[in-house]
Structure formats: C-alpha cells, structure tokens
Amino acid sequence: MRNVWIIAKREFSSFFATPVAYVFIAIFLMLSGVFSFFIGNLYDRGQADLLPFFNFHPWLYLFLVPAIAMRTWSEERRSGSIELLMTLPISIWEAVLGKFLAAWAVLGLALVLTFPLWLTVNYLGNPDHGIIVAAYVGSWLMAGAFLAISMCMSALTKNQVVAFILAVVVCFLFVLSGSSMVVDALQPWAGNLLIDTVASFSFLTHFEAMAKGVLALNDVGYFVLSVVIWLYASLIIIEQKKAD
C-alpha cells in the first residue's frame, strides 16, 4: 500500500497545482446551494433536513465527476508520461488505485465543504444528525462509482473531451436506468424480471434510501462493487494499451 499512498499524494497535489480542483469545488458548492435553496425549496418545505440537497447529487455528479476525472489517464497518454509511470517499480493496479483514491479524496473534500448547509438546517430546526451523516456517506460512495466509470472512460482515449463525453453518457445510463421513463418504456414488451434487473443498476434507485439515512447492505455493496468492477476494467484497458 506504500506505493498506492505515494501515488495518491502525488495525484492529490496535482489537482491543486492547477485550477482543476478549485474550479470543481467552487462549482459544486455554488450549484449545491442553488439547487437546495432555490429549486429544492429548502426553506419553504418547513422541514429541518437536507433531503433537497442530497436529491440533486446524482445530477451534479453526472457532469462534475467526469470533468474532474477526464484527465486522469487521457493526459498521461497524451503527454507520454504514462510510459514513464509504467517504468517505475509499481504495478498498474497500484497506479489505478492511487489515482482513484486521490480523486475520491477531492470529491470528499467538496462534500465536507458543504457543512454550512448542515449548520443552516441546525439553525432552522432540530435535524436528525444520524440521517444526515448516513446520507453524506451514501453520497460519497455514489461519487466513487461515478468516478470509477469516468476513470475507465479516460483510460480509453487520449482526448480529454472524448473521455468526458463517454463518461457522461455511460453515467447517464446508470442514473436513468431506474427512472419511471425507462420502466414505462420497457413495460409493454419486457417481463418483470428484465425490468427489475435494469432498474437494479440505477444509481438513483440505490441512492434514494441513502439520501433518507438508510445505509442498507445491498445499496452499499452495489456502489462498492461498481467501483471494483470499473477499476478492474480500467486496469485491463491500461494493460492492453501498454501491450499495444
């Protein structure tokens, strides 16, 4: 794990060596406030909770996470620094995991910096802090799944814009799969088993309960398994590119 930690520290620092992390965090905080107060009607609901804040997280992550992840492997391949990285005494898996943990830490920092919203609902009433903590944990897990997919798409191409578009499309499919629009479209011709299977892949379906403070094992396991599968896919792609 020593090599993973070294890579993670290097990558985490690189995010703040450029405006990438600062811009991401600023946009995330701004949009979180706008969606919570103006669209989610946090004040008008008459309830001291952060449900309107968390309900918009899948849609914020849909664009912001691919934006921060698109450079992770695309830039390495474009600049040729990936060849130098592969000559170091580290495994590809250590590089993949280190890069993921660094970007995931940036996402976690962005979430932590939303604490003024928590203070706001404390001022307005007496929220259930256990529910809010569980929702934060669930949001961070979901962000990890978005990130793993986005990093896998970044490993596919040298072009950051292409990596961003691919990541948004794939993530959008996972977000939308459990929506009523998709379920209604499948209803006339698909069986219940197929509909339930498609819906089970939806990030919205698994995050819904988390946003209400319920950290069910199947929901946590889904996001953890998603991270593992997509990181493993990144590993395979990078090894293939290395062989080519």
C-alpha positions in Angstrom: 0.0 0.0 0.0 3.0 2.3 0.3 3.2 2.8 -3.4 -0.6 3.5 -3.6 -0.2 6.1 -0.9 2.7 7.8 -2.7 0.8 7.9 -6.0 -2.4 9.1 -4.2 -0.5 12.0 -2.6 1.2 12.9 -5.9 -2.1 13.0 -7.7 -4.0 14.8 -5.0 -1.3 17.5 -5.0 -1.5 17.7 -8.8 -5.2 18.5 -8.7 -4.4 21.7 -6.6 -1.3 22.6 -8.6 -3.8 23.6 -11.4 -7.2 25.3 -11.1 -9.0 21.9 -11.7 -9.8 21.1 -8.1 -10.6 24.7 -7.1 -13.0 25.2 -10.1 -14.6 21.8 -9.4 -15.1 22.6 -5.7 -16.4 26.1 -6.3 -18.9 25.0 -8.9 -20.1 22.1 -6.7 -20.6 24.4 -3.7 -22.4 27.0 -5.8 -24.7 24.5 -7.6 -25.4 22.7 -4.3 -26.6 26.0 -2.8 -28.7 27.0 -5.8 -30.4 23.6 -6.1 -31.0 23.2 -2.4 -32.4 26.7 -1.7 -34.0 27.8 -5.0 -35.0 24.6 -6.7 -35.3 22.3 -3.7 -37.1 25.0 -1.7 -35.2 24.1 1.5 -36.8 27.0 3.4 -40.3 26.5 2.1 -40.6 22.8 3.0 -40.9 23.5 6.7 -38.6 20.5 7.5 -35.1 20.7 9.0 -33.4 18.2 6.8 -31.0 18.1 3.8 -33.1 15.9 1.6 -33.4 18.6 -1.2 -29.6 18.9 -1.1 -28.9 15.2 -1.5 -31.6 14.6 -4.1 -29.6 16.7 -6.6 -26.3 14.9 -6.1 -26.7 12.3 -8.8 -27.3 15.1 -11.4 -24.4 17.2 -10.1 -22.0 14.2 -10.2 -23.2 13.3 -13.7 -21.3 16.2 -15.2 -18.8 17.3 -12.5 -17.2 14.0 -11.8 -16.4 13.2 -15.5 -15.0 16.7 -15.7 -12.5 16.1 -12.8 -11.7 12.5 -13.9 -11.3 13.0 -17.7 -7.6 14.0 -17.3 -6.5 11.1 -15.0 -5.4 8.7 -17.8 -6.1 10.8 -21.0 -3.5 13.4 -20.1 -0.9 10.7 -19.1 -1.4 9.1 -22.5 -1.4 12.3 -24.5 1.8 13.7 -22.9 3.5 10.3 -22.9 4.1 10.4 -19.2 2.3 7.1 -18.8 5.3 5.4 -20.3 7.4 6.9 -17.5 4.9 5.9 -15.0 5.0 2.3 -16.2 8.8 2.1 -15.8 8.6 2.9 -12.1 8.7 0.0 -9.6 4.9 0.0 -9.2 2.2 -2.2 -10.5 -0.6 -0.9 -12.8 -3.1 -1.8 -10.1 -1.3 0.4 -7.6 -1.3 3.3 -10.1 -5.1 2.8 -10.8 -5.9 2.6 -7.1 -3.7 5.6 -6.2 -5.2 7.8 -8.9 -8.7 6.8 -7.8 -8.1 7.5 -4.1 -6.7 10.9 -4.9 -9.7 12.0 -7.0 -12.1 10.4 -4.5 -10.4 12.5 -1.7 -11.1 15.7 -3.8 -14.8 14.7 -4.0 -14.8 14.0 -0.3 -13.3 17.4 0.4 -16.0 19.1 -1.8 -18.7 17.3 0.3 -17.1 18.3 3.6 -17.1 21.9 2.5 -20.9 21.9 2.2 -21.1 21.9 6.0 -22.6 25.4 6.1 -25.8 23.8 4.8 -25.8 21.4 7.8 -25.3 24.4 10.0 -28.2 26.1 8.3 -30.7 23.3 9.0 -29.5 23.2 12.6 -30.3 26.9 12.9 -33.8 26.3 11.3 -34.7 23.3 13.5 -33.5 20.1 15.0 -32.5 17.7 12.3 -31.6 14.0 12.7 -27.8 14.1 12.5 -27.6 10.3 12.0 -29.7 10.6 8.9 -27.5 13.4 7.5 -24.3 11.5 8.2 -25.6 8.4 6.5 -26.7 10.5 3.5 -23.2 12.0 3.3 -21.6 8.6 3.4 -24.0 7.4 0.7 -23.3 10.4 -1.5 -19.5 9.8 -1.2 -20.0 6.1 -2.2 -22.1 7.1 -5.2 -19.4 9.7 -6.2 -16.9 6.9 -6.1 -19.0 4.8 -8.5 -19.2 7.9 -10.9 -15.5 8.4 -10.6 -14.6 4.7 -11.3 -16.7 4.8 -14.5 -15.2 8.2 -15.5 -11.6 7.0 -15.0 -12.3 3.9 -17.1 -13.5 6.1 -19.9 -10.4 8.3 -19.5 -8.3 5.2 -20.0 -9.9 4.5 -23.3 -8.7 7.6 -25.1 -6.0 10.3 -25.3 -8.6 13.0 -25.8 -10.0 14.5 -22.6 -13.1 15.8 -24.3 -13.9 12.4 -25.7 -13.3 10.9 -22.3 -15.7 13.4 -20.7 -18.5 12.7 -23.2 -18.1 8.9 -22.9 -18.2 9.2 -19.1 -21.3 11.4 -19.1 -23.1 9.0 -21.5 -22.3 5.9 -19.5 -23.0 7.5 -16.2 -26.3 8.9 -17.5 -27.4 5.3 -18.5 -26.7 4.2 -14.9 -28.6 7.1 -13.5 -31.6 6.8 -15.8 -32.0 3.0 -15.8 -34.3 3.0 -12.8 -36.3 6.1 -13.7 -40.1 5.9 -14.4 -39.4 6.9 -18.1 -37.2 3.8 -18.7 -39.5 1.5 -16.7 -42.6 2.8 -18.6 -40.8 2.2 -21.9 -40.0 -1.4 -21.0 -43.4 -2.2 -19.5 -45.3 -3.0 -22.8 -42.8 -5.7 -24.0 -40.4 -6.6 -21.2 -41.1 -9.0 -18.4 -40.9 -8.1 -14.8 -37.6 -9.8 -14.4 -35.9 -7.7 -17.1 -37.5 -4.5 -15.8 -36.3 -5.2 -12.2 -32.8 -6.1 -13.5 -32.5 -2.9 -15.5 -33.8 -0.8 -12.6 -31.4 -2.5 -10.1 -28.5 -0.9 -12.0 -29.8 2.6 -11.4 -27.7 4.9 -9.1 -30.9 6.7 -8.3 -32.6 3.5 -7.0 -29.7 2.7 -4.7 -29.1 6.3 -3.5 -32.7 7.1 -2.8 -32.8 5.2 0.5 -29.3 6.5 1.4 -30.4 10.1 1.0 -33.1 9.4 3.6 -30.5 8.0 6.0 -30.8 4.2 5.3 -27.4 2.6 4.6 -28.7 -0.8 3.5 -26.1 -3.5 2.9 -27.3 -4.1 -0.7 -27.0 -0.4 -1.6 -23.6 0.0 -0.1 -22.5 -3.3 -1.7 -23.7 -2.1 -5.1 -21.6 1.0 -5.1 -18.6 -0.7 -3.7 -18.9 -3.5 -6.3 -19.4 -0.9 -9.1 -16.1 0.8 -8.0 -14.2 -2.5 -8.0 -15.6 -3.6 -11.4 -14.9 -0.3 -13.2 -11.4 0.0 -11.7 -10.7 -3.5 -12.8 -11.9 -2.6 -16.3 -9.5 0.4 -16.2 -6.7 -2.0 -15.3 -7.5 -4.3 -18.2 -7.7 -1.3 -20.7 -4.4 0.2 -19.5 -2.6 -3.2 -19.7 -3.9 -3.6 -23.2 -2.8 -0.1 -24.2 0.6 -0.9 -22.7 0.9 -4.1 -24.7 0.0 -2.2 -27.9 
